Amino acid sequence: MIKVSVVVPVYNAGSYIERCAPSLVNQSLGADAYEVVYVDDGSTDDSAERLGRLAEAHAHVRVHRQENSGWPGRPRNVGIDLSRGKYVQFVDQDDELSYEALERLYALAERNGSDIVLGKVHGTMQGPSNVFKRTVERCTAADAPLFESLTPHKMFRRDFLHEHGIRFPEGRVRLEDQLFMARTYVRAKTVSILGSYPCYRWNRRDDGGNNSSRRITPDDYYGHLGNVVEAIKEGTPPGDLQDRLLRRSYRVELLRPVSEPRVLRRSGKDLEEYFTTVRRMAMTSYPAGVREGLPAISRLRAELLVRGRLDSLVELARRTEQIRAHVEVDDMRWRNGRLVIRTRIGMVRGDGEPLTVVRRGGRTLLDPELLDGIGGAEDWEVPDPFTSAHGELIVHDTAGNHWWYPHGELTPALEPLGGDRHRVVVTGETVIDPLTLTGDEPMSPGAHQVWASAQLLGVGRRPRLTPTPGATRVILGTVAVGAPARLVSPTWAGPGGQLRLAVGAPGRIGTTRRLLLRTTADHRLRHGVREVLRRLPTGTSRNVRATARRAERWLVR
């Protein structure tokens, strides 16, 4: 029985075939349980010969050659028709699968009767995505942020695609992947997300040959975006769910040309063309509820767009571009082998003052100083300061380029600043467990950088987690966790003083020189040494005590 068919569209892939192929033909699922279907879309280089050699060497590889269609849609459709597996997994010619990807995705699909399974994506084309924060056994577009992941690099139940007649648009169609995914998401009864294992490595080509990196025109791009919008409307009734599903394309695709940095990089006719195109689409394609559910600054942009205030949009972009996140590390300590970090994140304007809301006459208004002099933005009301507000810490495994989400989301709060001014913050504890952070597996040896992420009032920022300026700078001692034990050492040694966790190989416990608390207070140093000695394995404390006697030189004053 063939469990999975891997479909790979190919056009002039050249040496990328050999880069991608080993990860496909050597899956842990077993060669008798899956097939790899390459569809060569009329390549003019030596791709056909390379694929032929691959098929000769591997019995579970099939190659189909066709005339050039100009885009990945037709070869993917042909691949669906040629597939014999219960599930179809799409892979681009320059990307890779992790060794256990098919085995894990298939098991998750079978366990839940899934129509679609999303595998965690990593690589040079992918940053952190909270879609893959956790493994989700069963969900739908109504209760999970599926529309934040619109690439087709996923596993689909083949009968599901046939039952609904879902195919990729053929020919040179922009956003063909978004259109395909929109049609599947609104029809899927069960979707699963594998967030505990990096499955798909999405690579940026060295030669810039990815389709998504090619130049576009406003009419072309937004004309095809209109097809995506219509697909969502056709698959959902008018109302809250439809508005929520459409809000992603409005926020990401429609407002992007009139927001920083793009609106500040364009000028003249080029800027006018983009502005005219997205304004027309905003006024004709989206229900009013889509705009009403946006956070404060995004909703203001939407209003200025509809009013035709390009000048105000440009000035708003200049000011919001200067907004940065202000992160305060209130406390950090080891607790039962877990690193617990208490943080508070707010936003500050370009002048260093907090981004605020103001309570006046029973209304909540967006920061008047931010908006001063911007036509059409006066007294901009904020019905709910917490709309789309969220924050979290993220850990980046720099060696594997994997992003992991510790437990403990930050909670939005409104903090008084005096008078009628308040700032929106997110605050709370984050727990980094070195033994379970990476998909319930121990953190891999190497350097892991800690980042903060926050979305407040429609401004999203992802700064490095660095010490709070002017506050006591605390580094907790190295601890040994797990069996066999591995050392985990937090330091402010990352870029720009970023918090970095250095993880040692399991079973290789040695006494490093700096197993101490770094601080400005000597009593804390003594307390930290005692804590380190208590946690270290028997037999190593003698060396640590000798190191402690020389610790004065390491104090940060």
C-alpha positions as CSV (number, residue, x, y, z in Angstrom):
1,M,0.0,0.0,0.0
2,I,1.3,3.4,-1.0
3,K,0.6,5.7,1.9
4,V,2.0,9.0,0.6
5,S,2.8,10.4,-2.9
6,V,5.3,13.3,-2.9
7,V,4.6,15.5,-5.9
8,V,7.5,17.7,-7.1
9,P,7.0,20.1,-10.1
10,V,10.3,20.6,-11.9
11,Y,11.4,23.3,-14.4
12,N,15.1,23.8,-15.2
13,A,16.1,22.7,-11.7
14,G,19.6,21.7,-12.6
15,S,21.7,20.8,-9.6
16,Y,18.9,21.6,-7.2
17,I,17.5,18.2,-8.1
18,E,20.5,16.5,-6.4
19,R,20.2,18.9,-3.4
20,C,16.6,18.1,-2.8
21,A,16.4,14.4,-3.8
22,P,18.3,12.7,-0.9
23,S,15.8,14.1,1.6
24,L,12.9,12.7,-0.5
25,V,14.1,9.2,-1.5
26,N,15.5,8.3,2.0
27,Q,12.4,8.9,4.2
28,S,12.0,6.9,7.4
29,L,8.5,5.9,6.2
30,G,10.1,3.2,4.0
31,A,10.5,3.1,0.2
32,D,7.7,0.5,-0.1
33,A,5.2,2.9,1.6
34,Y,5.5,6.0,-0.5
35,E,6.4,7.3,-3.9
36,V,8.1,10.4,-5.3
37,V,6.4,11.8,-8.4
38,Y,8.5,14.3,-10.4
39,V,6.6,16.2,-13.1
40,D,9.0,17.9,-15.5
41,D,7.3,20.9,-17.0
42,G,9.3,21.0,-20.3
43,S,12.7,21.8,-18.8
44,T,15.3,23.0,-21.4
45,D,18.3,22.2,-19.3
46,D,19.6,18.8,-18.2
47,S,16.8,18.2,-15.6
48,A,15.3,15.4,-17.6
49,E,18.6,13.4,-17.6
50,R,19.1,14.1,-13.9
51,L,15.6,12.8,-13.1
52,G,16.1,9.8,-15.3
53,R,19.2,8.8,-13.4
54,L,17.3,9.3,-10.1
55,A,14.4,7.0,-11.3
56,E,16.8,4.3,-12.4
57,A,18.5,4.3,-8.9
58,H,15.3,4.3,-6.9
59,A,12.3,2.1,-7.6
60,H,9.9,4.4,-5.7
61,V,10.7,7.4,-8.0
62,R,8.5,8.1,-11.0
63,V,9.1,10.8,-13.6
64,H,6.5,12.4,-16.0
65,R,7.5,14.8,-18.7
66,Q,5.2,17.3,-20.4
67,E,5.2,20.4,-22.5
68,N,6.0,23.6,-20.7
69,S,3.0,25.3,-19.0
70,G,4.9,28.2,-17.6
71,W,4.0,27.9,-13.9
72,P,3.8,25.2,-11.1
73,G,0.0,24.8,-11.3
74,R,-0.4,22.3,-14.1
75,P,2.5,20.0,-13.1
76,R,1.1,19.9,-9.6
77,N,-2.3,19.0,-11.0
78,V,-0.8,16.3,-13.2
79,G,1.0,15.0,-10.1
80,I,-2.3,14.7,-8.2
81,D,-3.8,12.7,-11.0
82,L,-0.7,10.4,-11.2
83,S,-0.5,9.9,-7.5
84,R,-1.4,6.5,-6.0
85,G,-1.0,7.4,-2.3
86,K,-3.7,8.0,0.2
87,Y,-2.1,11.4,0.9
88,V,-0.3,13.9,-1.4
89,Q,2.6,15.9,-0.1
90,F,3.7,18.9,-2.3
91,V,7.4,19.8,-2.4
92,D,9.1,22.4,-4.5
93,Q,12.1,21.4,-6.5
94,D,14.6,23.4,-4.4
95,D,13.3,22.4,-1.0
96,E,13.8,19.4,1.4
97,L,11.9,17.2,3.8
98,S,13.3,16.2,7.2
99,Y,14.0,12.5,7.6
100,E,10.9,11.6,9.6
101,A,8.6,14.1,8.0
102,L,6.3,11.7,6.0
103,E,6.2,9.1,8.8
104,R,5.1,11.7,11.4
105,L,2.7,13.6,9.1
106,Y,1.0,10.3,7.9
107,A,0.6,9.1,11.5
108,L,-1.0,12.4,12.5
109,A,-3.3,12.3,9.5
110,E,-4.4,8.7,10.2
111,R,-5.0,9.3,13.8
112,N,-7.4,12.1,13.1
113,G,-8.8,11.4,9.7
114,S,-7.3,14.7,8.5
115,D,-8.1,16.4,5.2
116,I,-4.9,18.5,5.5
117,V,-1.8,18.2,7.7
118,L,0.5,21.2,8.1
119,G,4.1,20.3,9.0
120,K,6.4,22.7,10.7
121,V,8.3,24.8,8.2
122,H,11.9,26.1,8.6
123,G,14.7,27.3,6.4
124,T,15.9,30.5,4.7
125,M,12.5,31.5,3.4
126,Q,10.7,31.0,6.7
127,G,10.9,33.0,10.0
128,P,9.0,32.2,13.2
129,S,5.3,31.3,12.7
130,N,2.9,30.8,15.6
131,V,0.8,28.6,13.4
132,F,3.4,25.9,14.4
133,K,3.7,26.9,18.0
134,R,2.2,23.6,19.2
135,T,1.0,20.3,17.6
136,V,-2.8,20.5,17.1
137,E,-4.6,17.2,16.5
138,R,-7.8,18.6,15.1
139,C,-8.8,22.1,14.0
140,T,-10.4,24.1,11.2
141,A,-10.1,27.6,9.8
142,A,-12.8,28.6,12.2
143,D,-10.7,28.0,15.3
144,A,-7.0,28.1,14.2
145,P,-5.0,30.8,12.3
146,L,-4.6,28.5,9.3
147,F,-4.7,31.5,6.9
148,E,-1.3,32.6,8.2
149,S,0.2,29.6,6.4
150,L,-0.8,29.8,2.7
151,T,2.0,27.9,0.9
152,P,1.0,24.5,-0.5
153,H,3.9,22.6,1.1
154,K,1.5,20.4,3.0
155,M,0.0,17.0,3.1
156,F,-3.6,16.5,1.6
157,R,-5.9,13.6,1.6
158,R,-6.1,12.7,-2.1
159,D,-9.8,11.8,-2.0
160,F,-10.6,15.1,-0.3
161,L,-9.1,17.0,-3.3
162,H,-11.0,14.8,-5.8
163,E,-14.3,15.0,-3.9
164,H,-14.3,18.8,-4.0
165,G,-12.6,19.2,-7.4
166,I,-9.8,21.3,-5.9
167,R,-7.0,22.0,-8.3
168,F,-4.3,24.6,-8.8
169,P,-5.0,27.3,-11.4
170,E,-3.0,26.6,-14.5
171,G,-0.8,29.0,-16.5
172,R,1.0,32.1,-15.2
173,V,-1.2,32.8,-12.3
174,R,0.0,34.9,-9.4
175,L,-0.9,33.7,-5.9
176,E,-1.9,30.3,-7.3
177,D,-0.8,28.8,-4.0
178,Q,-3.0,31.1,-1.9
179,L,-6.0,30.4,-4.2
180,F,-5.5,26.6,-3.8
181,M,-5.1,26.9,0.0
182,A,-8.1,29.2,0.4
183,R,-10.3,26.6,-1.4
184,T,-9.0,23.8,0.7
185,Y,-9.2,25.6,4.1
186,V,-12.8,26.6,3.7
187,R,-13.8,23.0,2.8
188,A,-11.7,21.0,5.2
189,K,-13.5,19.3,8.1
190,T,-10.4,18.3,9.9
191,V,-7.0,19.9,9.8
192,S,-4.0,18.8,11.8
193,I,-0.8,20.8,12.6
194,L,2.5,19.1,13.4
195,G,4.4,21.7,15.4
196,S,6.8,19.5,17.3
197,Y,9.1,18.4,14.5
198,P,10.5,20.6,11.7
199,C,9.2,18.8,8.6
200,Y,9.8,21.1,5.6
201,R,12.9,23.1,4.8
202,W,11.9,26.0,2.6
203,N,15.0,27.3,0.8
204,R,15.8,30.5,-0.9
205,R,17.6,29.7,-4.1
206,D,21.1,31.1,-4.5
207,D,20.3,32.3,-8.0
208,G,17.0,34.0,-6.9
209,G,15.0,31.6,-9.0
210,N,12.1,31.2,-6.6
211,N,8.8,32.1,-8.3
212,S,7.8,34.3,-5.3
213,S,10.9,36.4,-5.7
214,R,10.1,37.6,-9.3
215,R,8.9,41.2,-10.0
216,I,5.2,41.9,-10.1
217,T,2.9,44.7,-11.2
218,P,0.0,46.1,-9.2
219,D,-2.8,45.1,-11.6
220,D,-1.4,41.6,-12.0
221,Y,-0.9,40.9,-8.3
222,Y,-4.1,42.4,-6.9
223,G,-6.2,41.0,-9.8
224,H,-5.2,37.6,-8.6
225,L,-5.6,38.5,-5.0
226,G,-9.2,39.2,-5.9
227,N,-9.6,35.6,-6.9
228,V,-8.4,34.5,-3.4
229,V,-10.9,36.9,-1.8
230,E,-13.8,35.5,-3.9
231,A,-12.8,31.9,-3.1
232,I,-13.1,32.7,0.6
233,K,-16.5,34.4,0.1
234,E,-17.8,31.4,-1.9
235,G,-16.8,29.0,0.8
236,T,-18.1,30.9,3.8
237,P,-21.4,32.7,4.6
238,P,-21.2,36.5,5.3
239,G,-20.5,37.3,8.9
240,D,-17.8,37.1,11.6
241,L,-15.9,34.0,10.2
242,Q,-15.7,35.3,6.7
243,D,-14.5,38.7,8.0
244,R,-11.8,37.0,10.1
245,L,-10.6,34.9,7.1
246,L,-10.5,37.9,4.8
247,R,-8.7,40.1,7.4
248,R,-5.4,38.4,6.8
249,S,-5.2,39.4,3.1
250,Y,-6.5,42.9,3.9
251,R,-3.8,43.4,6.6
252,V,-0.9,41.7,4.8
253,E,-1.5,42.2,1.1
254,L,-3.8,45.2,0.8
255,L,-2.3,47.5,3.4
256,R,1.3,46.6,2.7
257,P,1.9,49.1,-0.2
258,V,0.5,52.0,1.9
259,S,2.5,51.1,5.0
260,E,6.2,51.3,6.0
261,P,8.6,50.5,4.6
262,R,7.2,50.1,1.1
263,V,5.2,53.4,0.9
264,L,8.3,55.2,1.9
265,R,10.4,53.5,-0.8
266,R,8.1,54.3,-3.7
267,S,7.3,57.7,-5.2
268,G,5.6,59.3,-8.2
269,K,3.7,57.2,-10.7
270,D,4.8,53.9,-9.2
271,L,3.4,54.9,-5.8
272,E,0.2,56.3,-7.3
273,E,-0.4,53.1,-9.2
274,Y,-0.2,50.9,-6.1
275,F,-2.3,53.3,-4.1
276,T,-5.1,53.5,-6.8
277,T,-5.1,49.7,-7.2
278,V,-5.4,48.8,-3.5
279,R,-7.9,51.6,-2.8
280,R,-10.2,50.4,-5.5
281,M,-10.0,46.8,-4.1
282,A,-10.5,48.0,-0.5
283,M,-13.7,49.7,-1.5
284,T,-15.2,47.0,-3.7
285,S,-14.0,43.6,-2.5
286,Y,-14.0,43.6,1.3
287,P,-17.1,43.8,3.7
288,A,-17.0,46.6,6.2
289,G,-16.5,44.1,9.1
290,V,-13.1,43.3,7.8
291,R,-11.8,46.8,8.5
292,E,-13.7,47.2,11.8
293,G,-11.9,44.2,13.3
294,L,-8.4,45.6,12.7
295,P,-6.2,46.9,15.5
296,A,-6.0,50.7,16.0
297,I,-3.2,51.8,13.6
298,S,-4.1,49.3,10.9
299,R,-7.8,50.4,11.1
300,L,-6.6,54.0,10.7
301,R,-4.6,53.1,7.6
302,A,-7.7,51.4,6.2
303,E,-9.8,54.5,6.8
304,L,-7.2,56.9,5.3
305,L,-7.0,54.5,2.3
306,V,-10.7,54.6,1.7
307,R,-10.7,58.4,2.1
308,G,-8.0,58.7,-0.5
309,R,-5.5,60.4,1.9
310,L,-2.2,59.1,0.4
311,D,-0.3,62.1,1.9
312,S,-1.5,61.1,5.4
313,L,-0.6,57.5,4.9
314,V,2.9,58.4,4.0
315,E,3.3,60.6,7.0
316,L,1.8,58.0,9.3
317,A,4.2,55.5,7.9
318,R,7.2,57.8,8.6
319,R,6.1,58.0,12.2
320,T,5.2,54.4,12.8
321,E,8.4,53.2,11.3
322,Q,10.2,54.8,14.2
323,I,8.2,53.0,16.8
324,R,10.2,50.3,18.6
325,A,9.5,47.7,21.3
326,H,10.6,48.4,24.8
327,V,11.3,45.2,26.7
328,E,11.8,45.0,30.4
329,V,13.1,41.9,32.0
330,D,11.6,42.1,35.5
331,D,12.9,38.8,36.8
332,M,14.8,35.7,35.6
333,R,15.6,32.6,37.6
334,W,16.0,28.9,37.5
335,R,13.0,27.0,38.9
336,N,13.2,23.2,39.1
337,G,15.5,23.0,36.1
338,R,13.4,25.5,34.0
339,L,14.3,29.1,33.2
340,V,11.5,31.4,34.2
341,I,11.6,34.9,32.7
342,R,9.2,37.7,33.7
343,T,8.9,40.3,31.0
344,R,6.9,43.4,30.1
345,I,6.8,44.7,26.5
346,G,5.4,48.1,25.4
347,M,6.0,50.4,22.4
348,V,7.8,53.7,22.3
349,R,7.7,56.4,19.7
350,G,10.6,57.8,17.8
351,D,11.1,60.5,20.4
352,G,11.5,57.8,23.1
353,E,8.1,58.5,24.8
354,P,5.6,55.6,25.2
355,L,3.0,54.9,22.6
356,T,-0.2,55.7,24.4
357,V,-3.9,55.8,24.4
358,V,-5.8,58.7,26.0
359,R,-9.1,58.5,27.9
360,R,-11.2,61.6,27.1
361,G,-14.9,62.2,27.5
362,G,-15.7,58.5,27.8
363,R,-13.7,57.7,24.7
364,T,-10.3,56.0,24.2
365,L,-8.2,57.8,21.6
366,L,-5.0,56.8,19.9
367,D,-1.8,58.7,20.9
368,P,-2.6,62.4,19.9
369,E,1.2,63.2,19.8
370,L,1.8,60.4,17.3
371,L,-1.1,61.7,15.1
372,D,-0.6,65.4,15.5
373,G,-0.8,67.2,12.1
374,I,-1.9,64.1,10.1
375,G,-4.9,65.0,8.1
376,G,-7.9,62.7,8.7
377,A,-6.3,61.1,11.8
378,E,-7.5,63.5,14.5
379,D,-9.2,62.0,17.6
380,W,-8.9,58.5,16.2
381,E,-11.0,56.3,18.5
382,V,-9.8,53.0,19.8
383,P,-12.9,50.9,20.7
384,D,-10.7,48.1,22.1
385,P,-7.0,48.7,22.9
386,F,-6.5,44.9,23.1
387,T,-7.6,44.0,19.6
388,S,-5.0,41.6,18.2
389,A,-2.7,42.4,21.1
390,H,-0.4,39.6,22.0
391,G,3.2,38.9,23.0
392,E,5.6,36.0,23.6
393,L,9.2,35.0,23.8
394,I,10.7,32.8,21.0
395,V,13.9,30.7,21.1
396,H,15.9,30.4,17.9
397,D,18.1,27.4,17.4
398,T,20.8,29.1,15.3
399,A,22.4,25.9,14.0
400,G,19.3,24.3,12.7
401,N,17.4,27.6,12.0
402,H,14.5,26.4,14.0
403,W,12.1,28.6,16.0
404,W,10.5,27.3,19.2
405,Y,7.8,28.7,21.4
406,P,8.2,28.3,25.2
407,H,5.1,28.0,27.4
408,G,3.6,31.1,28.8
409,E,2.0,33.8,26.6
410,L,2.1,37.4,27.7
411,T,-1.2,39.0,28.7
412,P,-2.2,42.5,27.5
413,A,-2.8,45.2,30.1
414,L,-3.5,48.9,30.2
415,E,-1.0,50.7,32.5
416,P,-1.7,54.3,33.7
417,L,1.0,56.9,33.0
418,G,-0.6,59.8,34.8
419,G,-3.5,62.0,33.9
420,D,-5.5,60.6,31.0
421,R,-2.6,58.7,29.4
422,H,-2.2,55.0,29.4
423,R,0.1,52.5,27.6
424,V,-0.8,49.1,26.3
425,V,1.7,46.4,27.4
426,V,1.9,42.6,27.4
427,T,3.4,41.1,30.6
428,G,3.8,37.7,32.2
429,E,6.1,34.7,32.8
430,T,7.7,32.6,30.2
431,V,9.0,29.1,31.1
432,I,11.8,27.7,29.0
433,D,12.2,24.0,29.8
434,P,15.5,22.7,28.2
435,L,14.2,19.2,28.2
436,T,10.9,19.8,26.4
437,L,11.2,23.1,24.5
438,T,11.9,21.6,21.0
439,G,8.7,19.6,20.4
440,D,8.9,17.8,23.8
441,E,12.5,16.9,23.1
442,P,15.6,18.3,24.8
443,M,17.3,21.4,23.2
444,S,20.0,20.4,20.8
445,P,23.7,21.3,21.7
446,G,24.7,24.7,20.6
447,A,23.6,28.4,20.9
448,H,20.0,29.3,21.2
449,Q,19.0,33.0,21.1
450,V,15.9,34.4,22.9
451,W,13.7,36.9,21.1
452,A,10.7,38.9,22.2
453,S,7.6,39.4,19.9
454,A,4.7,41.8,20.4
455,Q,1.8,43.1,18.5
456,L,0.2,46.2,20.2
457,L,-2.2,48.7,18.7
458,G,-1.4,47.4,15.2
459,V,2.4,47.7,15.5
460,G,4.3,44.4,15.4
461,R,7.9,44.2,16.5
462,R,10.4,41.3,17.2
463,P,13.4,42.6,19.2
464,R,16.2,40.7,20.7
465,L,15.7,40.0,24.4
466,T,18.4,42.2,26.0
467,P,18.9,43.4,29.6
468,T,16.6,46.2,30.7
469,P,18.7,49.5,30.5
470,G,19.8,50.7,33.9
471,A,18.5,47.7,35.8
472,T,20.5,45.0,37.6
473,R,21.9,42.7,35.0
474,V,21.4,39.1,36.3
475,I,22.8,36.0,34.8
476,L,21.9,32.8,36.5
477,G,24.4,30.0,36.9
478,T,24.8,27.0,34.6
479,V,22.6,24.1,35.5
480,A,22.7,20.4,34.6
481,V,19.4,19.0,33.4
482,G,18.2,15.6,32.2
483,A,19.8,12.1,32.2
484,P,22.4,11.9,30.8
485,A,22.9,15.4,32.1
486,R,23.6,18.4,29.8
487,L,24.7,21.8,30.9
488,V,22.6,24.8,30.1
489,S,24.2,28.3,30.5
490,P,22.3,31.5,30.0
491,T,24.4,34.6,29.1
492,W,24.0,38.0,27.7
493,A,26.5,37.2,25.1
494,G,24.4,37.2,21.9
495,P,24.3,40.0,19.3
496,G,23.7,43.3,21.0
497,G,23.8,41.7,24.4
498,Q,21.0,39.3,23.6
499,L,20.1,36.5,26.0
500,R,21.7,33.3,24.7
501,L,21.4,29.8,26.0
502,A,24.4,27.7,25.5
503,V,23.5,24.0,25.6
504,G,26.1,21.3,26.1
505,A,26.2,17.8,24.7
506,P,24.5,15.2,26.9
507,G,26.8,13.4,29.2
508,R,29.7,15.8,28.8
509,I,29.6,17.6,32.1
510,G,32.6,19.9,32.8
511,T,33.1,22.8,35.1
512,T,33.2,26.0,33.1
513,R,34.9,29.0,34.5
514,R,31.8,31.2,34.6
515,L,29.2,29.1,36.5
516,L,28.4,32.2,38.6
517,L,25.8,34.9,39.0
518,R,26.8,38.1,37.2
519,T,25.3,41.1,38.9
520,T,26.0,44.4,40.5
521,A,25.3,43.2,44.1
522,D,27.8,41.0,46.0
523,H,25.1,39.3,48.2
524,R,23.4,38.1,45.1
525,L,26.8,36.7,43.9
526,R,27.1,34.7,47.1
527,H,23.5,33.4,46.8
528,G,24.1,32.5,43.2
529,V,27.2,30.5,44.0
530,R,25.3,28.5,46.7
531,E,22.6,27.8,44.2
532,V,25.1,26.6,41.6
533,L,26.9,24.4,44.1
534,R,23.6,22.8,45.1
535,R,22.6,22.0,41.5
536,L,26.0,20.7,40.2
537,P,26.8,16.9,40.2
538,T,28.8,15.6,43.2
539,G,32.5,16.1,42.7
540,T,32.5,19.3,40.8
541,S,31.9,21.8,43.6
542,R,35.6,22.0,44.6
543,N,36.6,23.6,41.3
544,V,33.6,25.9,41.4
545,R,34.5,27.2,44.9
546,A,38.0,28.0,43.6
547,T,36.4,29.8,40.7
548,A,34.1,31.7,43.0
549,R,37.0,33.2,44.9
550,R,38.2,34.8,41.7
551,A,34.7,36.0,40.7
552,E,35.2,39.6,41.6
553,R,36.8,40.3,38.3
554,W,33.7,39.2,36.5
555,L,31.3,41.5,38.2
556,V,29.6,43.9,35.8
557,R,29.7,47.4,37.4
